[in-house]
Amino acid sequence: MSYHVDDDDHSKQNPPFIPREDPLLKMFHHNPPMYPHMPPPMHGREGRLPNLVLDDDPSRHLFDDLLNYPLQHTHQFPSDASHFVLPPRHHPVEHQHKSNWRIVSSVNLFKLAQENPQVDLYHGLSKPSFCPTNNSYFVCGTEEQDSYRKNLNILIFGHVDDHNNITSRFTYRLGDYVRDIQWIDTTHIVFAINQKLGLVRLNAADLTINDVVMFPEFHKDAIREICVSEGNTDLVISGGFDGNVFVTDISRLINDIQRNEKKSENSLYPCREVVGSVQWHPNEPCLASCTTDTGTLHIFDIRTDKKRAAIVQDTQRRELFTHCYRDDTTMLLGYGDASIQPYDIRTRKMMPMFSDVNQKQIGEIRFNYSERVFATFGSPQMSLWNYGNEYSPAGNCLFVPENSELFLSGRYKTSGDFRRGTKTVLVTDSIFLRKTMTTILGRAYYPVPVYADIEKRASDLLTKDFPSEKEEKKVAWTGTTANGVTFESSLVSKKDGSVLGTLAPKYRHKPTGINFSGELTTKRDVKVEAKVNDVANVIGANATLTLQTQAAAKINEPPQLFATVKAEYLHDNFTGSASVDFGKLEGSTVKTAAAVGMQGFILGASSVYHVGVSELKELDTSLSYQAYDFDATLYGKLRSNEGRNENTAGLKYFHALNNQVSVAGDVSVDLFNPAKTPRLTIATVYRPDGQSTLKLKADSDGKVGMSLNQKVNNNVRLTLATTIDANNLNGKNAAQFGATLNFTY
């Protein structure tokens, strides 16, 4: 892989440092050693890492049968790339961000830090890392992987003050995307850029970049995660898509570069499966561990002279994406179905599993040991958990609306790190860098959702997964091709005996950033849609064009063709949208919606206006209060249909009692008919584990519903539901049945 060295004139930028002629020689001959507290690299037999001898007390060794399974690995230095130094591209930026949120806030680092705000950069940030000796400073990278734009990736260096306001200090242009990054000490940062490791050396006085050194390439595919040993910061473990785990001695590698050695060596642990996470044992500096996506946990000794077997634990579950040590003897395993599995290292047994109901996938687990709290990151949000004798949720935060294109695409993810010595979590996601939950046990507030999602949690619990209410039998299949096209297809058997088939492809064109989708049904209805996010580089400004045909009621009549144009704007404390359609025989319809909120309170309204007959068809209003564990929404709905008016007011409520049980209720009153009895619906859901969900529902009309959603395997889910009319048990339709079978590949 080649890297471009920028030859632009930086004389007018007042750069934070002046590049030196030979930074590596000055690093080792004119400056103190990088790690003066560590012994020099050993020069014994080839491939040997520093022999970190534990004391002889056998009680300290948790793994008496551990072996250094790794094999020695030799890699060649490219003849023209013994080291690689990049010049500065950006000077310090001193913009200050003021947040309107009391606890949860967002800051767009791209606006603060980019030299050119018009750069078309996809907003994906890597995991952040705090400086271990000064928790005011952090660094993260960007993950733009598109081949046309990956040379726009940058390192972002930032500062967090005592009030958790974030300031971007400066950025540094790279030639590829950053997979992971970790601060070693005050003046050194190691990062994984695609399939290479690199080292950033900073000036101790002002923490500006001195030089960047790229190491030889020994991974054959992209690196997923790296981890620096706290017991010996010379050692970095890395794992990735090539199925290999490498233990690299940074001091020895740079020594070899300095001496112009043609070869250098590090230790290799071959997993032969995609490696999702790597960790060091918190108190045993020679013990490392890794997990694979196929569900295997490896724990091994890195010493080349210890002949003890590694622990290889098959968890019998796929999508094991992450792990993290709770203490010396227990680690937590995180899975793609949002379940968390404690593992006892001493007994090598799995302990009772629990599920993070706020997540769909868990990609990372991070601990704050001083506060006895850990965080889960992944898709679609971040969750906090207390731990001790048991595990209990402490809060969560969702940063994007659940119906947004980014959320639905499956590309949205979160990552983060605890600010050492504080109760603050720094969260990066696919859009922004965010700080959240300054007080961990304090109340967290959501960003304002689009109007349709204000009461989503209550509505989903009350109506979702009850196919029996329509007596539907449905089979659905979702799959993604190698070039990124997603197909969703379904067959639905309806109450009247008809069968409706649907095929819906989706595709994101990366060079232009346009999202294309379509839908074709057996009723001969066709819909094609194109959506552009961040129009004119305005974050949150989206535009959608939809072309649609509807089959005529009679076979000999032509289908109806019409188009819809929609514009929307999404912000942390405001969302708004407007759409208009053209070409309908009955005339155009204008739809608008808006929501504004602060500190949990949200006020919203939506309307549907029929231009053809100059009539307001629908008007909805709502006032809601939302927190991480409950929602309460007052709403009003006005409907006008051919002179018949309907006016309804009501209250919806949702409460997550714990991580397994949630309840919801809806009570409504017909204002045009006050004598009519108010309608009440209540529902509850129980999630005993990450495999199944049980719902119960009842309303004031005497109907009782029950639904069971069961995970058959990693690709199949089955939903069975029944609805019983308690007031008509002897009637013809006293019981109704529905089922849904979902396949995902």
Secondary structure, 3 states (H helix, E strand, C coil): CCCCCCCCCCCCCCCCCCCCCCHHHHHHHCCCCCCCCCCCCCCCCCCCCCCCCCCCCHHHCCCCCCCCCCEEEEEECCCCCCCCCCCCCCCCCCCCCCCCCCCCEEECHHHHHCCCCCCCCCCCECCCEECCCCCCEEEEEECCCCCCCHHHCEEEEEEECCCCCEEEEEEEECCCCEEEEEEEECCEEEEEECCEEEEEEECCCCCCEEEEEECCCCCCCCEEEEEECCCCCCEEEEEECCCEEEEEEHHHHHHHHHCCCCEEEEEEEECCCCEEEEEECCCCCCEEEEEECCCEEEEEECCCCCCCCCEEEECCCCCEEEEEECCCCEEEEEECCCEEEEEECCCCEECCCEECCCCCEEEEEEEECCCCEEEEEEECCEEEEEECCCEEEEEEECCCCCCCHHHHHCCCCEEEEECCCCCCEEEEECCCEEEECCCCCCCCCCCCCCHHHCCHHHHHHHHCCCHHHHCCEEEEEEEECCCCCEEEEEEEECCCCCEEEEEEEEEEECCCCEEEEEEEECCCCEEEEEEECCHHHCCCEEEEEEEEEECCCCCCCCCEEEEEEEEEEEECCEEEEEEEEECCCCCCEEEEEEEEEECCEEEEEEEEEECCCCEEEEEEEEEEEECCCEEEEEEEEEEEECCEEEEEEEEEEEEECCCCEEEEEEEEEECCCCCCCCEEEEEEEECCCCCEEEEEEEECCCEEEEEEEEEEECCEEEEEEEEEEHHHCCCCCCEEEEEEEEEEC
